[in-house]
C-alpha cells in the first residue's frame, strides 16, 4: 500500500507539472486554450494518495 500511495502522489504532482509546462494560450478566435483537465485530475490523485498514505500509517500503528 505504501508504493500505491507514493505512486498516486507522484502522478498528482506530474499532472501539476505537466499543466505548468504545457501552459495556456489564446487562440486566434479569442478562446483560451489550456489543459484544464489536469488540475482536477492532479488534485484527485494527490488527495487519494494522501488518504491511502494516512490509512497505511494508521494501519501500521495499530498492528
C-alpha positions as CSV (number, residue, x, y, z in Angstrom):
1,X,0.0,0.0,0.0
2,X,2.9,2.3,0.6
3,X,4.0,2.1,-3.0
4,X,0.5,2.8,-4.2
5,X,0.3,6.0,-2.1
6,X,3.7,7.2,-3.4
7,X,2.7,6.4,-7.0
8,X,-0.6,8.3,-6.6
9,X,1.1,11.3,-5.1
10,X,3.8,11.3,-7.8
11,X,1.1,11.0,-10.5
12,X,-0.8,14.0,-9.0
13,X,2.5,16.0,-8.9
14,X,3.2,15.1,-12.5
15,X,-0.3,16.4,-13.5
16,X,0.5,19.8,-11.9
17,X,4.0,19.9,-13.5
18,X,2.5,19.0,-16.9
19,X,-0.1,21.8,-16.6
20,X,2.6,24.3,-15.8
21,X,4.9,23.1,-18.7
22,X,2.1,23.0,-21.3
23,X,0.9,26.4,-20.4
24,X,-2.0,28.4,-21.8
25,X,-2.6,30.3,-24.9
26,X,-5.3,32.4,-26.6
27,X,-6.4,31.1,-30.0
28,X,-7.0,33.3,-33.0
29,X,-10.7,33.4,-32.3
30,X,-10.2,34.6,-28.7
31,X,-10.8,31.4,-26.9
32,X,-8.5,30.2,-24.1
33,X,-6.6,27.0,-24.9
34,X,-5.3,25.2,-21.8
35,X,-5.1,21.7,-20.4
36,X,-7.6,22.5,-17.6
37,X,-8.4,18.8,-17.1
38,X,-5.0,18.2,-15.5
39,X,-5.9,20.3,-12.4
40,X,-8.8,18.3,-11.0
41,X,-7.1,15.0,-12.0
42,X,-4.0,16.1,-10.2
43,X,-6.0,17.1,-7.1
44,X,-7.9,13.8,-7.2
45,X,-4.7,11.7,-7.4
46,X,-2.9,13.7,-4.8
47,X,-5.8,13.6,-2.3
48,X,-6.3,9.9,-2.9
49,X,-2.6,9.2,-2.4
50,X,-2.7,11.2,0.8
51,X,-5.6,9.3,2.2
52,X,-4.0,6.0,1.3
53,X,-0.8,7.1,3.0
54,X,-2.6,8.1,6.1
55,X,-4.6,4.9,6.2
56,X,-1.4,2.9,5.7
57,X,0.2,4.8,8.5
58,X,-2.7,4.2,10.9
59,X,-2.9,0.5,9.9
60,X,0.8,0.0,10.6
61,X,0.4,1.7,14.0
62,X,-2.5,-0.5,15.1
63,X,-0.5,-3.7,14.5
